[in-house]
Each structure stands twice: as structure tokens, then as C-alpha cells.
Amino acid sequence: MATDYDAPRKTDEGSEDSLEELKSRRNDKNSGKVDEDEVEAAETFELPGADLSHEELTVRVLPRQADEFTCASCFLVKHRSQIAKTVGGQSYCVDCAG
């Protein structure tokens, strides 16, 4: 079935809202937002250079495995299948060599 996009749109009789109704709807949408306490939000942020000596590592760190390498560009440890090229004994991953 073909649609004539140039034809004027049909409007429902009840769809026309007054300016006051539209303003009240806009205010209602904003009323559902939660006010956030700035001080409370700032307490969760850590500044660079903060003293983290009291923090404990919660992730188990493993040494590089035999089937892994360290990319000479991004210094990430990746699986050997990700080696794109080796230049002068330095291996580069697919992402950095791409």
C-alpha cells in the first residue's frame, strides 16, 4: 500500500493541549529526578596522587605465562596469537601494529 507523505496529517480532536497543560507536564517530568548531595558524591571520588597505602589488592595477579607476551608499544600482556610483528626482539600486538 502506497503512502502519500505530502498529504496533510490527520489530527485527533483531543490531542491538542493547552500551553498550561504542556508546562505542567514538563514540570512533572523534572519532579521525578533525585537531588544528589554534592558533598556525599564528592566523598566517593579519589584524587590523583592520593595516599592509597592502606588499600589492599583484591585481585589475584599472575605472572606472565609461557603463551603470553608483553607488547612493546602498549605494554599490555596478551596471548601469543595476538602478535602482529616482531622487530629487534620486540613484539607488537595486533592493535598497535594495525
Stockholm file with secondary structure:
# STOCKHOLM 1.0

chainA/1-98         MATDYDAPRKTDEGSEDSLEELKSRRNDKNSGKVDEDEVEAAETFELPGADLSHEELTVRVLPRQADEFTCASCFLVKHRSQIAKTVGGQSYCVDCAG
#=GR chainA/1-98 SS CCCCTTSCCCCCGGGCCCHHHHHHHHHHHHHTSCCCCHHHHHHTCCCTTCCCTTCCCCSCCCCCCTTEEECTTTCCEEEGGGEEEEETTEEEEHHHHC
#=GC SS_cons        CCCCTTSCCCCCGGGCCCHHHHHHHHHHHHHTSCCCCHHHHHHTCCCTTCCCTTCCCCSCCCCCCTTEEECTTTCCEEEGGGEEEEETTEEEEHHHHC
//
